[in-house]
Amino acid sequence: MIKLSDIKISYEVRPCILEDVDEKALFHCFTNDGNAIVEFDDGTCTTTNPCVIRFVDNKFSEYDFTTRNK
């Protein structure tokens, strides 16, 4: 049985490139209005359109897509 005290929620930042300004950033999360919160090297944060974000951490390498449900 899972107790509520056993559940942990964590938010992981992901490295990305903002293609409209060609800057490295860390993606934090999406906002309720559909934008994304990103943080720059100097610690400043901004919101941006998710369409300009390119993630660079290759998360897909952690998954096996060789088997598929048919």
Secondary structure as GFF3:
##gff-version 3
##sequence-region A 1 70
A	DSSP	three_ten_helix	4	6	.	.	.	ID=ss1
A	DSSP	beta_strand	14	18	.	.	.	ID=ss2
A	DSSP	beta_strand	23	30	.	.	.	ID=ss3
A	DSSP	beta_strand	36	39	.	.	.	ID=ss4
A	DSSP	beta_strand	45	48	.	.	.	ID=ss5
A	DSSP	three_ten_helix	50	52	.	.	.	ID=ss6
A	DSSP	beta_strand	53	55	.	.	.	ID=ss7
A	DSSP	three_ten_helix	59	62	.	.	.	ID=ss8
###
